[in-house]
Amino acid sequence: MSGDQDFLSIFMRLFGSFPDAVFIVSADGAIVDVNSAAQKLAGRGKGDLFALSVTDVFPDDLLSRSLASSTAATDEEGLTLSSTCRTKKGRELPVHIDIRSYRAKSGDYRILIVRDMSGPEAVREERDALTQQLRHSRKLELTGKLAGGIIHYYNNIFTGLIGALDMAQKESTGTLLPLLKRAKHTAGTAASYSKRLLAFTRNEQENSGPADIGLLLDDIADFTAVSFEKRIAVDIHYDRNLKTVIADMGDLHHMLLNLVVNARDAVMDRLKKQPESDKGIITLSADNSTVSDKESTRMTGARAGEFVRIRIEDNGSGMDAETRVKIFEPWFTTKSAGHGTGIGLAAVMETVQGAGGWIDLDSKPGCGTTFIIYLPAAGIGQRVSKERGDIEMPRGDETVLIVDDDDMIRMLATMTLERQGYSVLAAATAGEALTHVMESAGRLDLVILDLSLPDRPGESLLSDIRRIKMDMGIIISSGRDFTSDKESFSKLRADDYLTKPFDIGDLALSVRQVLDRKETHIEF
């Protein structure tokens, strides 16, 4: 025991005048030695403390369990926790306890270094920590505001770009048309990421609504037609009465793109080892499916009900059992360095589960792979996706005022609506817009209003327009999506909204719908 006594003696000489309280505790919880700061903290002399267990001074169940565990605190890492110290007078003080272990010949000891968090120094430390957190929070808030401003600028660019590509598509035929469609899809994908970033900076929810799987498969068909090698045959088909699902269209598009690109890579991997005459085959299909209770037991995560079933099949290299188990894990990839991050299929799984669905997988080495995705059906779509591009944009002969500080958006909106028969006025500022409204109120039927104007908030201008002509049709044009915030939109007293970036078809449809509603409510 002399070695132990030497250790305790040396330890206490080192820490006797230490500002923090130091307790040496035996394996059974008895207090073996303390420094003067420990006596002051507990309000007891050494004799009183030696007669107590450590749990009498620190009545904390977590501390008791930590001290009882031989591996709870090591010399290298230790263990730190927040607790309370009970003084002789029964007062409980907040403390931080750093626990270390020491193994002697006679047994194990715990060294508790205890800091009083109730004194001025502790208060100052806590205040400094909170100040640092506040500074960091303000920095993040400023970054978010800056990002929001940049994204708003890019949304205007995307609106102009998508509108120009839309118009070019309507004027083009032949080999140029698929390229224009592909360019529009690329711009649309970038715009969807922009929307998500903007929603994140504003703490808004993502836009989940009725999603048309057929329309997304049409997009994938256009993408594969211009980007996949001719040795790969891509067959895409779906039921004409395909039901809709409730999900974010951007997420679903990204999910399908991930899966079809993975299928292409698997097919190309096999074709490299096959004669040139061999063909790669990828099939994407979708149908309405009813899953029974019995069928649901055969698939992981499945349940009975009505679903939209999406199949992605390829005759690629396939996967072995070990790969199939890991395929949806984040960062897992079978691709070489620089050719994949390993987050694609993890993101696919997140999207599917977020929509309330599941994935069934069938794959064998050399026999290809089939992904079968089940998404809960929401109802029958109002239009057949394949025919959407053939629908004529609605026409009219009313007068419309476009208020937007972006030159490209004003030009495209003016060209679009004039081609559909409307008379169009345009303004880049709130001042110009108000002049148009006051001079043309008698013949002006509708205003398309950007909320972010250089000289005045759009909300204020909207209020003035309503005072001049109460029944004026007003469509809000904004980077903000009001789908999940109906209350804010209702306060604006507008008739509809277009979320930037939008295409010219959305613009023409919204204008006609608002004007038709206004005509329907005219009283004679």
N, C-alpha and C positions, 0 to 999 in steps of 0.2 A: 504493500500500500504506500510505501515511501515514494515510489515513482509517481503515484497519483497525487500525493501530497505536494511533491515538488512542482508538478504541473499546475495544481490549483494555486499554489503560492506565487509562482512566476506569473500566472495569468492575472491574478488579482493585483500584483504590483504594476503590471502593464495597464490594466483597465480600472484601477482604483479611482483615478481622477477623471475618468472618461465622462464626457457630458451626458451620454446616453446611459440608461440603466442596463446593467449586465446581471443576468441570473445564470448560475450553473446548476443544472438539474440532473438528478440521477435517473436511471432507467425507470424506476417506479414512481417518478414524479416528485420526489422529495427535493426541496431546495437545499443545495449543498453549500453555496457561497453566493454573495452578492457584493456589489460595489456600493459606494455611498449614494450614487444617483438612484440606484434601485431602492434603497431605504427611503430616500426622499419621495420618490414616485409613489411607493406603496403606503407611506406614512407610518412605517413600522421599523423598529430596530432589527439588528441581525438575529437576536434571540427569538423574537416573535416570528420572523420569516422562516427560520430553521425548523420551527415547530409546525409549519404549514406545508401543504402540498401546493405545487405550482397552479393547480386548478382552483385553489382558494383565492389566489391573487388574479388569475386570468380565467374567469369562468366562461370558457369558450369551448364548445363541443368540437369544433374543427381543430382547434389547437390541441385538444386532448388526443384526438385521433392521430394527428400528425406526430405528436411526441411518442405515441405508442408504436408507431411504425418505425422499424429499424432502417427503412430505406427512404423515409420521408425527407430527410435532409442529409446531404453529403457535404464533405469538406469542399468539393469543387463548386457545387451549384447552390446549395442551401435552399431555404424555403422562406418566402416573405409573405406575411398576411396581415390584414387589418383586424384589430381585436379591441378589447376593452380591459382596463386594469381597475380592479376594485380596491379602493383604499381602506384603511382601518375604519374610517368614518362612514363607509358604505357608498362613497361617491364613486361613480364609474367614469373613467377618463378614456378618450379615444387614443389608441396607440398603434404603431406599426411595429411588428415583431419580425426580426431576422433570426432564423433558427439554423444553427450549425451543429454538427455531430463531432464527437471526439471519442475514440475507442481507447480505453486504458486496460491495464491488466485485470483490474477488478470489475470491469464492465463498461457499459456505454454511458456517455454523458451527453446532455444537450446544453448548448450555450445559447441563451436567448439575449439578443441585443435589442432593447426596447426603446423606441422613441416616443416621447410624449407629444401628441398632436393637438393638445389643448392650449399650449403656451403661445406667446407672441411669435416666436421663431417659426413654429409649425404653421401658425396662421399666415405668416409672411410667405412661407414656402408654398402653401396651398394657393394663396392669392397670386403669386408669381406663375404658378402652373396654370391657373385659370386665365390669367392674362395672355399667356402663350397660346392657349386654346382659342381664346377670343380672336387674337391676331390671325391665327391659322384659319379660323372660320371666316373672318372677313376677307382674307386672301382668296379662299375658295369661292366666296360669294362674288367677289370682284371678277374672278376668272369665269364664273358662270355667266355673269352679266356680259362680259366681253365676248364669250363664246356665243351667247344668245344674239348679240348684235351682228357678229360675223355670219352666223347661220341665217339670220333674217336677210342679209345681203345676198347670200348664196341662194336662198329660196327664190328671190327675184330673178337671179340668173337662170335657175332651173326652170322657172315658169316661162321665161322667154325662150329658152332652149327647147323645152318640150313642145311649146306652142309652134315654134318654127319648124320642128321636125314633123309635127302633126300636119301642118299645112303642106309641107313638102311631100308627105306621103299621099295626100289627096290629089296632088298634081302629077305624081310619078307612076310609072308602070314598068313592067319588065324586070331586068336584073337589078336595078337600083332600089326597088321597093323593099326587098328583104334586108338590105343594108340600112336603109332608113329606119325600118322597124327595129332592127337590132340596136341602132344608135339611140332610139327613143327608150327602149327597154333599159339600156345602160344608164341613161340619164335618169330614168324613173327609179332605178335601184339606188343610185347615188342620192336622189331626192328623198327616198324613204329613210335612208340613214340620217340625212339631215333633219328630217322630222323627228326621229327618235332622240337625237341629240338635243334638239330644241325642247322637246317634252321633258327630257331629263333635267335640263338647266332650269326649267320652270316648275319642276316637281309635278308634271302632269302624267296622267295614265296613258298608256299606249292605246291606240285606236283599234279596238276589237269590235267587229261587226259582221254581218252576213258576208261570207267570202265565197266567191265563185271559183271552184276548183277547175272547171272547164276552161275558164278564161286564163288561168295560170298555166294550164297545159298547152293552150294555144301559144302563149308567150314562150314556153320552153321549146315548142316545135320551131318557132321562128329562130330562136337562139341556136339550136342544133343544126338547122339548115345552112347557116352561114359560118359556123365555127367548127363543126366536127368533120373529120376526114371522111372521104367518100367510101372508104372501105367499111364504114360503120353505118348500118341501116337502122334508122330510128323510126319506130312505129308508135304513134300516139293516137289513142281513141278513148271515148268516154260516152256514157249514156246521155241521150239528148235531154232527158228529164232529170238530170243530176241535181240532187238536193244541195242546198248551201250549208256551210258550217260557220260557227262563230269563232273567228280568229282574226289576227292581224294579217292583211293581205301581203304586206312586205315580208313578214316572218315566213309565211307559207311559200312565197316565191323563192326566198333564200333557201329554204329547206329542200324544195324540189330541185333547185339548181345544184345544191350540194350533192344530192343523190345521183343526178344524171351525170355530173362531171366525174364522180367516183366510179360510176358504171363505165363511162368512157375509158378511164384510166385502167380499169380491170380488163376491159376488152382489148385495149392496145397492148397490155402486158402479155396477153395470150397470143395476139396476132404476131408479135415479134418472134414468136417461136414456131409459127405456122407458115405454110406456103402462102405465096402472094394471092392465090386464088381463093383462099378462105375469107369468109365474111364475118364481121362482127355484128351482133344484133342486140339492140336495146329496145325494150317495149315498155311504154308507160300507158297505164289505163286507169280508169276510175268508174265506179258504179255504185249504186245504192245497195246496201247490204243489211240484212236483218240477222243479228247474232242471237242465237238461242242460249238458254242457260247451259245446256249440254255442251255447245260449241265453245262457250266462254271458258270452260274448265280446261280446254286444250291449249290456251294461249296465256302467257304470263301478262298479268295486269289487265286482262280482258274482263268485260261484263256484258250482260245481255242488253239489247236495245237496237235502235235504228242508227246506222252509221253510213258515212261515205267511205268507201274502201278504195285506196290508191295502191296500185302495184307498180313497182319498178324492177324489171327483170333484165338480166344481161347474160350473155354466154361467155363471160370473161373467165379469169383465172380461178375465181372462187376462193373460199376461206376454209381453213381447218378449224377444228373444234376449239383450240386454244385462242385463236384470233377472234372467233365468234363471241366468246365470253367477254373479251376485252374491248370489242369494237366501239362501244359507246362511252368508254372511259375518256375523260379529258386528257389531252396530250398524247394519247396512244395513237400511233400511226404506223402503217406498214410501208410508207413511202420513204425514200431516201432523203437525207438532209437537204433542205432548200426546196423541197417539193411538196411540203405539207406540214401544217402546224399540229394536227391531231385534235383540233377543236371542232371540225366540221360536223362529224356524226354526234358528238356530244351536244352541239347546238341543235341538231335535228331532233334528238331525243327531248331536249328542253322545250322546243316548239310544240312537238306532238303532245307531250304531257301537259303543257300549259293550256292546250286546247281541249284537254280532257280525254285524249285518245291514248293509243298504245301502238307498238310496232311488233310485227311478227317477222322473223328472219329465217330464211332457208338458204344454206350455202354449203357447197362441198368443193374441195380442190379439183379443178379441171371441169367442173359442172356448172359454173356460173353462180350467180347470186340473185335472190329475190327478196326485196323488202316489201312487206305488205303493211300499210298504214291505215288504221281505223280512226276516223274522226267523228264525233257525235253529229248527227244530222240535225239541222235547224229548221229546214223547210224547203219547199220548191222555189227555185230562183224565178224571178220575174221575166228574165230573158234568157235565151240560149246563147252561151258564151261565144260560140263559133260565129254567130251571125251579128255580133255587136258591131263589128267594123262596117257592116253593110247598112246599118241604120242611118237614115238621112237625119242630119242635124235640123232641128225645128227652125222655122222661118217666122218673120214678123215684120211689121211696118211701123212700129212705135219708135219713139225717140229715147235714146239711152245716153247717159253721161258717165264717162269713165274717169275716175279720179285716182291717179297713181303717179308717184314721183319717178317711176322707172320708165324710161323712154321706150324700151323694147316691149314691155307689157302693154303700154298704151297703144303702141303701133299694132301689135298682134291682135289685141282685143278689138280695136277699131276695124281692122281688115276683116276679121272673122264675122263680126256682127253686120258690117256693111254688105258682105257677100250674102248674108242671110236676109237682107232686105231692110234692116234697121237704119234709121238716121242716128248718127253717132256724134256726140260732142266729147271733148277730152280736156282734162285739166291736170297740171302737175303739182298744184298747191291747193291748200284750202281756200285761199283768197280767190284764185281763178274759179274754183268750183262754185263758191258762193255767188260770184258774179253771174255765172251761167244759170244757176238756179233762180236767182232773182229776175234775170232778164227773160228766161225761157220757161218759167214755172207753168205757164198755161199749156205748153205743148210737151213738156218733159214728163216722161212716164216712169223712168227708173234710173237709179244711181248705183253704180258699182264703185264702192268706196274702200280704199286702202286705209287701214287704221293708223299707219305710220307715215305721217306727212311731215315735211321739213319745217313748215311754219306754224303748225297747230295740230293738236291731237285729233285724230279722225272721229273719236267719240263726241268731241265738242262740236265739230262740224255737222255730224249726224243730228245732234239735238237742234241746231239751227235750221237744218233742212226740214225737220219735222214741224217746226214752228211756222215755216213759210208755206209748206204744203203737207198737211197731216197724212194724207193717203198716198204719198209718194212711195213707190216701190224701192226698197233699199237692199242691196246685197253686200255683205261685208267681204272684203278680200284681205286675208291675213295669213301670216305664217302659223297662227294659233289654230289648233283644231278644237272646236267647241263640242265635238261629239260627246265627250264625257263630262262636259261642264255646261249643261243646258241652262243653269241658273244665270251664269254670266252672260250668255248669249241673249237670254230673255230680257235682261236689264238694258241691253243696247237698243231694244225695240226695232230690230231689223227683221227682214222677211226671210233671208237665207244667208248662207255663208259659203265662200269658196276658200278652201285651205290651200295656201301656196306650198309647193308648186301645183298648179292645176293645168289640164289640157283644154284645148279649144272646144272639145265636145262637152266637157263639164260646164264650161262657160255658157255655151249656147243653150244647153238644157236648163240650167238654173234660171237664166233670163226669161225663157219662155214659161217656165212653171210659175215664177213669181208674177209675171204679167197676167197669166191666165187666172191665177187666184184672185188678183185684184179686180179683174173684169167680172168674175163670178160673184164678188161681194158688193158690186154696185147696186145701190137701192134706187128705185124709180118712184 
